Amino acid sequence: MLRSSIAGTKLYQENFGLHAALPHKAFDLLNRRFHVTFECFASPFNCYFSQYCSAFPDIDCYFGSRGSFFDFKPKKGSFQANPPFSEEVMLAMANHMISLLERFTGTPHVRYLHP
């Protein structure tokens, strides 16, 4: 809770940006139209799907987190990515996604939402 509380402070937001979740209707649409069932950047407080990656996997694993997105290596599936609004995180995400897409089996489905 403390780490999540710190993430909401002005100092954190100025340095790392906000991480706003999508409205439920948007998740419903992503699920219905594109079969998205996984969030690449979420927390136990804002996840919509039961499968997600989070910033604090050591604690969030008790609430369903599959770990850090940067350690996540799926081979197939449909994913939603709405990263924290930080240039460094978005660049790291793009690089990780490129490496994942090179290893994907089947047709990859990634819905990236740009801040």
ABEGO torsion letter per residue (X at the ends): XAAAAAAABAAAAAAAEBBBBBBAAAAAAAAAAAGBABBABBBAAABABABBBBABAAAAAAAGBAEBAAABBBABEBBBBBBBBBAAAAAAAAAAAAAAAAABBEBBBBBBBBX
